C-alpha cells in the first residue's frame, strides 16, 4: 500500500485553502470587528506563504530537470567508467530526494 507523502504540494494546497478562508473572513461583515481585523492581518502573511511554497516547488522541479539532464548526459556518454556510473546513481538519489520533498499532489 502506497503511503501518501505530505510534502510541498500538500503544503501549497493547505496554504491556498487557508488563504481562501481568511480572505472570505476578512470580507465577512457579519463577523466581529476583531475577527475581521485578524483575518485581514493574516491574508498578506498567507499570500507570502503561498508564494514561498510555490517558489520552492518551482525550484525543486527545475533542479530535478537539471539533475536528470546530467544523468542522461552521463548515460549517453562515449566515455563510460565505474565512477561515472556511480555519479549517475548518486544523482538519481538526489532527484528522488527532491521528488519526495515535493510529495504527493493532494488530488493524486
Backbone as CSV, one residue per row, in Angstrom:
resi,resn,N_x,N_y,N_z,CA_x,CA_y,CA_z,C_x,C_y,C_z
1,UNK,0.836,-1.176,0.000,0.000,0.000,0.000,0.884,1.244,0.000
2,UNK,0.560,2.180,-0.870,1.354,3.393,-1.014,1.032,4.367,0.121
3,UNK,2.082,4.911,0.730,1.919,5.903,1.783,1.941,7.282,1.155
4,UNK,0.979,8.119,1.522,0.932,9.472,0.995,2.033,10.302,1.644
5,UNK,2.770,11.040,0.834,3.846,11.887,1.329,3.327,13.321,1.367
6,UNK,3.294,13.900,2.554,2.808,15.266,2.720,3.969,16.238,2.547
7,UNK,4.284,16.523,1.319,5.396,17.415,1.022,4.924,18.791,0.619
8,UNK,5.710,19.433,-0.216,5.434,20.797,-0.627,4.099,20.937,-1.357
9,UNK,3.717,19.925,-2.133,2.441,20.002,-2.844,1.278,20.111,-1.857
10,UNK,1.325,19.330,-0.792,0.268,19.379,0.228,0.323,20.699,0.996
11,UNK,1.521,21.186,1.265,1.657,22.466,1.953,1.042,23.587,1.120
12,UNK,1.265,23.535,-0.186,0.701,24.554,-1.070,-0.818,24.466,-1.092
13,UNK,-1.346,23.272,-1.151,-2.795,23.083,-1.147,-3.400,23.639,0.144
14,UNK,-2.769,23.346,1.278,-3.258,23.837,2.568,-3.155,25.358,2.638
15,UNK,-2.065,25.919,2.160,-1.884,27.372,2.196,-2.935,28.070,1.336
16,UNK,-3.247,27.493,0.163,-4.300,28.060,-0.695,-5.649,28.013,0.025
17,UNK,-5.938,26.900,0.682,-7.208,26.762,1.402,-7.287,27.764,2.554
18,UNK,-6.192,27.902,3.313,-6.161,28.857,4.419,-6.342,30.285,3.907
19,UNK,-5.681,30.608,2.807,-5.802,31.934,2.219,-7.246,32.208,1.792
20,UNK,-7.876,31.236,1.174,-9.269,31.388,0.763,-10.193,31.629,1.949
21,UNK,-9.987,30.855,3.022,-10.808,31.022,4.230,-10.612,32.398,4.858
22,UNK,-9.362,32.812,4.968,-9.087,34.103,5.604,-9.561,35.267,4.733
23,UNK,-9.454,35.132,3.430,-9.949,36.176,2.531,-11.456,36.319,2.689
24,UNK,-12.154,35.191,2.786,-13.608,35.223,2.979,-13.956,35.826,4.339
25,UNK,-13.215,35.465,5.381,-13.469,36.019,6.717,-13.210,37.523,6.742
26,UNK,-12.164,37.956,6.041,-11.823,39.381,6.016,-12.941,40.205,5.391
27,UNK,-13.689,39.606,4.476,-14.769,40.315,3.786,-16.136,40.094,4.441
28,UNK,-16.215,39.212,5.432,-17.490,38.869,6.067,-17.889,39.945,7.075
29,UNK,-18.888,40.719,6.723,-19.328,41.822,7.580,-20.128,41.353,8.789
30,UNK,-20.479,40.084,8.832,-21.222,39.551,9.970,-20.311,39.160,11.131
31,UNK,-19.018,39.093,10.883,-18.065,38.767,11.947,-17.820,39.990,12.817
32,UNK,-17.294,39.732,13.991,-16.942,40.849,14.870,-15.789,41.632,14.238
33,UNK,-15.674,42.907,14.589,-14.561,43.695,14.040,-13.194,43.076,14.340
34,UNK,-13.047,42.480,15.524,-11.770,41.860,15.888,-11.465,40.665,14.984
35,UNK,-12.447,39.797,14.751,-12.242,38.629,13.878,-11.938,39.068,12.454
36,UNK,-12.652,40.080,12.003,-12.423,40.590,10.647,-11.007,41.170,10.540
37,UNK,-10.597,41.925,11.530,-9.259,42.514,11.535,-8.183,41.434,11.562
38,UNK,-8.364,40.419,12.419,-7.389,39.323,12.497,-7.236,38.637,11.134
39,UNK,-8.356,38.449,10.447,-8.314,37.819,9.123,-7.601,38.726,8.121
40,UNK,-7.878,40.029,8.191,-7.227,40.981,7.279,-5.724,41.016,7.495
41,UNK,-5.306,40.857,8.745,-3.873,40.824,9.057,-3.246,39.529,8.556
42,UNK,-3.986,38.432,8.611,-3.457,37.122,8.208,-3.311,36.984,6.695
43,UNK,-4.144,37.674,5.919,-4.157,37.494,4.458,-2.791,37.770,3.817
44,UNK,-2.122,38.899,4.103,-0.806,39.117,3.468,0.226,38.053,3.835
45,UNK,0.187,37.614,5.108,1.127,36.565,5.536,0.865,35.277,4.761
46,UNK,-0.407,34.933,4.595,-0.753,33.711,3.863,-0.411,33.826,2.383
47,UNK,-0.585,35.012,1.809,-0.170,35.214,0.403,1.326,34.972,0.253
48,UNK,2.096,35.477,1.217,3.540,35.255,1.200,3.889,33.787,1.338
49,UNK,3.150,33.089,2.186,3.383,31.653,2.370,3.094,30.889,1.076
50,UNK,1.997,31.229,0.411,1.661,30.591,-0.861,2.770,30.844,-1.884
51,UNK,3.241,32.082,-1.950,4.308,32.427,-2.902,5.599,31.672,-2.578
52,UNK,5.957,31.602,-1.293,7.196,30.921,-0.891,7.166,29.436,-1.230
53,UNK,6.059,28.783,-0.909,5.946,27.341,-1.185,5.910,27.104,-2.695
54,UNK,5.207,27.969,-3.420,5.174,27.843,-4.881,6.558,27.979,-5.491
55,UNK,7.337,28.912,-4.968,8.711,29.093,-5.451,9.572,27.872,-5.131
56,UNK,9.415,27.321,-3.935,10.181,26.119,-3.567,9.840,24.957,-4.492
57,UNK,8.560,24.809,-4.828,8.143,23.747,-5.751,8.781,23.967,-7.113
58,UNK,8.721,25.197,-7.597,9.297,25.514,-8.910,10.800,25.233,-8.927
59,UNK,11.501,25.643,-7.870,12.944,25.410,-7.807,13.259,23.923,-7.770
60,UNK,12.495,23.148,-6.996,12.723,21.695,-6.950,12.509,21.084,-8.327
61,UNK,11.439,21.484,-9.008,11.163,20.935,-10.342,12.283,21.264,-11.311
62,UNK,12.807,22.494,-11.231,13.928,22.877,-12.102,15.173,22.051,-11.788
63,UNK,15.472,21.882,-10.491,16.646,21.100,-10.112,16.512,19.654,-10.576
64,UNK,15.318,19.104,-10.447,15.093,17.719,-10.895,15.357,17.607,-12.389
65,UNK,14.862,18.558,-13.173,15.099,18.540,-14.623,16.587,18.624,-14.930
66,UNK,17.297,19.511,-14.229,18.736,19.665,-14.470,19.505,18.413,-14.070
67,UNK,19.149,17.828,-12.947,19.808,16.598,-12.499,19.571,15.479,-13.508
68,UNK,18.345,15.355,-13.978,18.034,14.295,-14.941,18.725,14.522,-16.276
69,UNK,18.950,15.774,-16.646,19.727,16.062,-17.863,21.174,15.593,-17.676
70,UNK,21.721,15.813,-16.485,23.083,15.332,-16.207,23.147,13.805,-16.258
71,UNK,22.145,13.161,-15.697,22.102,11.696,-15.714,22.075,11.198,-17.160
72,UNK,21.209,11.796,-17.982,21.140,11.392,-19.405,22.481,11.613,-20.097
73,UNK,23.148,12.722,-19.776,24.447,13.013,-20.373,25.473,11.947,-19.982
74,UNK,25.484,11.576,-18.731,26.427,10.538,-18.268,26.113,9.213,-18.947
75,UNK,24.825,8.864,-19.021,24.444,7.565,-19.580,24.663,7.470,-21.083
76,UNK,24.644,8.587,-21.781,24.835,8.553,-23.238,26.270,8.883,-23.649
77,UNK,27.114,9.146,-22.678,28.498,9.495,-22.958,29.250,8.302,-23.548
78,UNK,30.175,8.609,-24.427,31.038,7.573,-25.004,32.154,7.179,-24.042
79,UNK,32.334,7.943,-23.007,33.409,7.702,-22.038,32.803,7.149,-20.755
80,UNK,32.534,5.886,-20.741,31.922,5.242,-19.575,33.000,4.784,-18.604
81,UNK,32.637,4.844,-17.329,33.540,4.341,-16.292,32.693,3.997,-15.068
82,UNK,33.278,3.251,-14.170,32.584,2.877,-12.939,32.268,4.113,-12.104
83,UNK,33.171,5.071,-12.097,32.947,6.294,-11.311,31.816,7.131,-11.906
84,UNK,31.727,7.184,-13.216,30.614,7.918,-13.841,29.282,7.224,-13.555
85,UNK,29.289,5.914,-13.557,28.067,5.168,-13.221,27.671,5.457,-11.781
86,UNK,28.655,5.497,-10.894,28.396,5.829,-9.502,27.825,7.245,-9.375
87,UNK,28.374,8.177,-10.129,27.854,9.557,-10.129,26.397,9.580,-10.586
88,UNK,26.093,8.825,-11.635,24.714,8.781,-12.125,23.779,8.240,-11.047
89,UNK,24.202,7.205,-10.324,23.372,6.632,-9.262,23.141,7.647,-8.137
90,UNK,24.182,8.392,-7.792,24.039,9.399,-6.729,23.150,10.548,-7.195
91,UNK,23.237,10.912,-8.452,22.348,11.938,-8.990,20.898,11.448,-8.992
92,UNK,20.696,10.172,-9.297,19.339,9.612,-9.233,18.801,9.689,-7.808
93,UNK,19.666,9.411,-6.826,19.248,9.502,-5.424,18.889,10.947,-5.069
94,UNK,19.664,11.913,-5.566,19.370,13.328,-5.314,18.025,13.713,-5.932
95,UNK,17.769,13.246,-7.128,16.486,13.518,-7.784,15.338,12.920,-6.985
96,UNK,15.517,11.711,-6.487,14.487,11.059,-5.665,14.216,11.839,-4.380
97,UNK,15.264,12.360,-3.761,15.099,13.145,-2.535,14.248,14.382,-2.817
98,UNK,14.534,15.062,-3.916,13.764,16.260,-4.262,12.317,15.912,-4.601
99,UNK,12.113,14.779,-5.265,10.745,14.348,-5.573,9.968,14.035,-4.297
100,UNK,10.636,13.411,-3.328,9.969,13.128,-2.048,9.623,14.421,-1.329
101,UNK,10.513,15.423,-1.423,10.222,16.710,-0.785,8.992,17.365,-1.433
102,UNK,8.839,17.193,-2.742,7.635,17.707,-3.403,6.393,17.016,-2.859
103,UNK,6.522,15.733,-2.586,5.401,14.967,-2.032,4.359,14.654,-3.076
104,UNK,3.268,14.116,-2.590,2.159,13.749,-3.457,1.263,14.956,-3.663
105,UNK,0.750,15.078,-4.856,-0.229,16.129,-5.106,-1.515,15.758,-4.383
106,UNK,-2.188,16.722,-3.748,-3.376,16.384,-2.955,-4.469,15.669,-3.736
107,UNK,-4.571,15.937,-5.027,-5.599,15.270,-5.840,-5.134,13.902,-6.296
108,UNK,-3.847,13.595,-6.141,-3.304,12.346,-6.676,-3.243,11.299,-5.735
